[in-house]
Amino acid sequence: QVQLVESGGGLVQAGGSLRLSCAASGRTFSSYDMGWFRQAPGKEREFVAAITYTIRSSSIAEYADSVKDRFTISRDNAKNTVYLQMSSLKPEDTAVYYCAARPGGQRLGVRNYDYWGQGTQVTVSS
């Protein structure tokens, strides 16, 4: 069982930046793929970014087209934490952001995750 706790959300003006954090429980964090998803009011939850489990000190990141070149996902296995650095924020980035985890080894592009955090609100004002 993995427990995930997000933090770092808030209110920011368009063009600003925020960094979300997701702290995970457990002793095998490096073996998990980690993902960020978001859900805006009245919309379905959508994929934002993912980072694979760590092998030979390397991980692979993947991004939704809507956030590519603006958001960066990273992980610190020593701290059991995954981050989402968000820059050049737009009002359409407003949503609840969720962290997710699954055992590593699945193909990039597969969106099913086993564990979810409670979410953190990000609001971007125009």
Buried (B, 14 or more C-beta within 10 A) or exposed (E): EBEBBBBBBEEBEEEBEBEBBBBBEBEEBBBBBBBBBBBBEEEEBBBBBBBBBBEEEEBEBBBBEBBEEBBBBBBEBEEBBBBBBBBEBBEEBBBBBBBBBBBBEBEEEEEEBEBBBEBBEBBBEE
